Amino acid sequence: MTRYDSSAGSRANFRLRHVELIAALYECRSILKASRRLNLTQPTLTKALQDVEGTLELPLFERTNRGLEPTPYGESSRDTPRSCSRSCGTRPRSWRVCAPGYSGKVTVGTLLAASASILPDAIARLKMERPAVAISVVVGTYDILVPSLLVGDLDMVLGRCPRGPQ
């Protein structure tokens, strides 16, 4: 049997060998069948799957009494051999977008003064870290933005709060 080197553990980068493991597990839906296909022992393949999921920080398969069922991340792996072989070393973007906080829509209300300085840098940083998040900006005055925030039309308001009565 071929030996799978998992000595680097979850600190390892995503590798082409991981692609082969995921593809075989997706197609076979069984540790036993996939281990035979890859010429590995069942414990070795189980450990390798744990290492891959640890590396990606994503659960790819749910273990059931009927075998393996892919999670949404695992389901997206059906095209993994083609998509990952071109960009080995990074997670497929389709997996990252599934993770909480990596996609969706944010609507920001801003006062004109804040929109010119702070907001562009914050948007650029968010788009760099989470490119699938859509951002809408509404520029207005405090008396329009706060009621919109309270009814849920805005996710946040950026600007200086006016002083209340003293």
TORTI-930411 format. One record per residue (C-alpha): residue number from 0; residue in three letters; x, y, z. Coordinates in nm, 4 decimals. Layout:
- resi, resn, c1, c2, c3
- NUM, ALA, X, Y, Z $
...
***
This chain:
- resi, resn, c1, c2, c3
- 0, MET, 0.0000, 0.0000, 0.0000 $
- 1, THR, 0.1080, 0.3570, -0.0685 $
- 2, ARG, 0.1960, 0.5601, 0.2359 $
- 3, TYR, 0.0272, 0.8979, 0.2841 $
- 4, ASP, 0.2536, 1.1532, 0.4503 $
- 5, SER, 0.0506, 1.3592, 0.6950 $
- 6, SER, 0.3386, 1.4643, 0.9179 $
- 7, ALA, 0.2736, 1.8344, 0.8600 $
- 8, GLY, -0.0809, 1.8007, 0.9961 $
- 9, SER, -0.3287, 2.0802, 0.9525 $
- 10, ARG, -0.0514, 2.3363, 0.9005 $
- 11, ALA, 0.0213, 2.1906, 0.5579 $
- 12, ASN, -0.0852, 2.3675, 0.2424 $
- 13, PHE, -0.3595, 2.2281, 0.0278 $
- 14, ARG, -0.1878, 1.9918, -0.2172 $
- 15, LEU, -0.2692, 1.8022, -0.5335 $
- 16, ARG, -0.2753, 1.4801, -0.3302 $
- 17, HIS, -0.5589, 1.6324, -0.1276 $
- 18, VAL, -0.7484, 1.6858, -0.4525 $
- 19, GLU, -0.7159, 1.3170, -0.5330 $
- 20, LEU, -0.8402, 1.2191, -0.1880 $
- 21, ILE, -1.1420, 1.4497, -0.2034 $
- 22, ALA, -1.2327, 1.3390, -0.5550 $
- 23, ALA, -1.2127, 0.9696, -0.4651 $
- 24, LEU, -1.4187, 1.0176, -0.1493 $
- 25, TYR, -1.6788, 1.2195, -0.3377 $
- 26, GLU, -1.7113, 0.9609, -0.6135 $
- 27, CYS, -1.7017, 0.6517, -0.3891 $
- 28, ARG, -1.8931, 0.7941, -0.0902 $
- 29, SER, -1.7123, 0.5330, 0.1165 $
- 30, ILE, -1.3820, 0.5276, 0.3027 $
- 31, LEU, -1.3366, 0.1587, 0.2180 $
- 32, LYS, -1.3974, 0.1989, -0.1560 $
- 33, ALA, -1.1882, 0.5160, -0.1795 $
- 34, SER, -0.9023, 0.3553, 0.0149 $
- 35, ARG, -0.8993, 0.0664, -0.2306 $
- 36, ARG, -0.9037, 0.3037, -0.5276 $
- 37, LEU, -0.6142, 0.5069, -0.3860 $
- 38, ASN, -0.4269, 0.2008, -0.2579 $
- 39, LEU, -0.4324, 0.3277, 0.1018 $
- 40, THR, -0.5442, 0.1688, 0.4265 $
- 41, GLN, -0.8746, 0.2827, 0.5759 $
- 42, PRO, -0.7102, 0.4394, 0.8846 $
- 43, THR, -0.4638, 0.6236, 0.6613 $
- 44, LEU, -0.7416, 0.7625, 0.4442 $
- 45, THR, -0.9481, 0.8588, 0.7487 $
- 46, LYS, -0.6486, 1.0467, 0.8935 $
- 47, ALA, -0.5802, 1.2074, 0.5555 $
- 48, LEU, -0.9413, 1.3293, 0.5338 $
- 49, GLN, -0.9133, 1.4765, 0.8831 $
- 50, ASP, -0.5903, 1.6501, 0.7792 $
- 51, VAL, -0.7503, 1.7904, 0.4620 $
- 52, GLU, -1.0527, 1.9188, 0.6537 $
- 53, GLY, -0.8196, 2.0657, 0.9157 $
- 54, THR, -0.6084, 2.2336, 0.6497 $
- 55, LEU, -0.9130, 2.3802, 0.4783 $
- 56, GLU, -1.0885, 2.4471, 0.8094 $
- 57, LEU, -1.4052, 2.3141, 0.6456 $
- 58, PRO, -1.6052, 1.9939, 0.6908 $
- 59, LEU, -1.6220, 1.8245, 0.3495 $
- 60, PHE, -1.8146, 1.5097, 0.4407 $
- 61, GLU, -2.0564, 1.3944, 0.7081 $
- 62, ARG, -1.9986, 1.0404, 0.8297 $
- 63, THR, -2.3228, 0.8395, 0.8346 $
- 64, ASN, -2.4045, 0.4716, 0.8804 $
- 65, ARG, -2.4532, 0.4563, 0.5019 $
- 66, GLY, -2.1138, 0.6038, 0.4169 $
- 67, LEU, -2.0074, 0.9603, 0.3451 $
- 68, GLU, -2.2460, 1.2401, 0.2560 $
- 69, PRO, -2.0882, 1.5576, 0.1179 $
- 70, THR, -2.1501, 1.8842, 0.3000 $
- 71, PRO, -2.2093, 2.1922, 0.0812 $
- 72, TYR, -1.8293, 2.2296, 0.0750 $
- 73, GLY, -1.7846, 1.8660, -0.0231 $
- 74, GLU, -2.0595, 1.8956, -0.2834 $
- 75, SER, -1.8656, 2.1718, -0.4520 $
- 76, SER, -1.5712, 1.9301, -0.4754 $
- 77, ARG, -1.7215, 1.7351, -0.7640 $
- 78, ASP, -1.5315, 1.9717, -0.9959 $
- 79, THR, -1.2284, 1.9838, -0.7666 $
- 80, PRO, -0.9829, 1.7932, -0.9866 $
- 81, ARG, -1.0267, 2.0399, -1.2724 $
- 82, SER, -1.0516, 2.3583, -1.0691 $
- 83, CYS, -0.7813, 2.2828, -0.8114 $
- 84, SER, -0.5168, 2.1369, -1.0362 $
- 85, ARG, -0.4794, 2.4810, -1.1955 $
- 86, SER, -0.4524, 2.6609, -0.8634 $
- 87, CYS, -0.3077, 2.4079, -0.6210 $
- 88, GLY, -0.2168, 2.5758, -0.2947 $
- 89, THR, -0.5378, 2.7718, -0.2475 $
- 90, ARG, -0.8879, 2.6716, -0.1502 $
- 91, PRO, -1.1359, 2.6698, -0.4313 $
- 92, ARG, -1.3233, 3.0005, -0.4184 $
- 93, SER, -1.6548, 2.8124, -0.4204 $
- 94, TRP, -1.5704, 2.6693, -0.0747 $
- 95, ARG, -1.4726, 3.0009, 0.0736 $
- 96, VAL, -1.7934, 3.1703, -0.0445 $
- 97, CYS, -1.9987, 2.9096, 0.1449 $
- 98, ALA, -1.8381, 2.9987, 0.4777 $
- 99, PRO, -2.0286, 3.2359, 0.7080 $
- 100, GLY, -1.9256, 3.5995, 0.6604 $
- 101, TYR, -1.7692, 3.5443, 0.3190 $
- 102, SER, -2.0689, 3.6429, 0.1114 $
- 103, GLY, -2.3858, 3.8465, 0.1414 $
- 104, LYS, -2.4768, 4.2124, 0.1282 $
- 105, VAL, -2.3920, 4.5020, 0.3572 $
- 106, THR, -2.5650, 4.8391, 0.3336 $
- 107, VAL, -2.3776, 5.1258, 0.4965 $
- 108, GLY, -2.5235, 5.4664, 0.5627 $
- 109, THR, -2.2746, 5.7472, 0.5886 $
- 110, LEU, -2.2545, 6.1177, 0.6441 $
- 111, LEU, -2.0743, 6.2996, 0.3658 $
- 112, ALA, -1.7740, 6.3839, 0.5857 $
- 113, ALA, -1.7118, 6.0215, 0.6845 $
- 114, SER, -1.7618, 5.8848, 0.3349 $
- 115, ALA, -1.4599, 6.0724, 0.1996 $
- 116, SER, -1.2016, 5.9504, 0.4497 $
- 117, ILE, -1.2768, 5.6365, 0.6464 $
- 118, LEU, -1.5222, 5.4501, 0.4255 $
- 119, PRO, -1.3145, 5.3955, 0.1091 $
- 120, ASP, -1.0329, 5.2347, 0.3081 $
- 121, ALA, -1.2775, 5.0144, 0.4999 $
- 122, ILE, -1.4493, 4.8996, 0.1792 $
- 123, ALA, -1.1170, 4.8248, 0.0091 $
- 124, ARG, -1.0024, 4.6178, 0.3058 $
- 125, LEU, -1.3305, 4.4258, 0.3241 $
- 126, LYS, -1.3294, 4.3538, -0.0503 $
- 127, MET, -0.9710, 4.2274, -0.0273 $
- 128, GLU, -1.0585, 3.9843, 0.2533 $
- 129, ARG, -1.4126, 3.8969, 0.1427 $
- 130, PRO, -1.4537, 3.9648, -0.2317 $
- 131, ALA, -1.7980, 3.8031, -0.2532 $
- 132, VAL, -1.9560, 4.0523, -0.0119 $
- 133, ALA, -2.1665, 4.3124, -0.1940 $
- 134, ILE, -2.1509, 4.6596, -0.0397 $
- 135, SER, -2.4027, 4.9389, -0.0895 $
- 136, VAL, -2.3420, 5.2908, 0.0371 $
- 137, VAL, -2.6159, 5.5406, 0.1131 $
- 138, VAL, -2.5018, 5.8988, 0.1716 $
- 139, GLY, -2.7394, 6.1144, 0.3704 $
- 140, THR, -2.7940, 6.3219, 0.6778 $
- 141, TYR, -2.8285, 6.1992, 1.0333 $
- 142, ASP, -3.2058, 6.2574, 1.0442 $
- 143, ILE, -3.2544, 6.0269, 0.7395 $
- 144, LEU, -2.9915, 5.7611, 0.8145 $
- 145, VAL, -3.0823, 5.6801, 1.1753 $
- 146, PRO, -3.4506, 5.5960, 1.1043 $
- 147, SER, -3.3341, 5.3766, 0.8122 $
- 148, LEU, -3.0959, 5.2002, 1.0487 $
- 149, LEU, -3.3706, 5.1458, 1.3062 $
- 150, VAL, -3.6082, 4.9831, 1.0540 $
- 151, GLY, -3.3314, 4.7605, 0.9149 $
- 152, ASP, -3.2770, 4.9230, 0.5748 $
- 153, LEU, -2.9151, 4.9930, 0.6759 $
- 154, ASP, -2.6729, 4.7575, 0.8490 $
- 155, MET, -2.4676, 5.0394, 0.9987 $
- 156, VAL, -2.4197, 5.4147, 0.9927 $
- 157, LEU, -2.0745, 5.5679, 0.9736 $
- 158, GLY, -2.0320, 5.9207, 1.1012 $
- 159, ARG, -2.0075, 6.1415, 1.4050 $
- 160, CYS, -2.3066, 6.1236, 1.6391 $
- 161, PRO, -2.4642, 6.4612, 1.7099 $
- 162, ARG, -2.4531, 6.5819, 2.0673 $
- 163, GLY, -2.7713, 6.5301, 2.2609 $
- 164, PRO, -2.9304, 6.7860, 2.4899 $
- 165, GLN, -2.7021, 6.8849, 2.7750 $
***
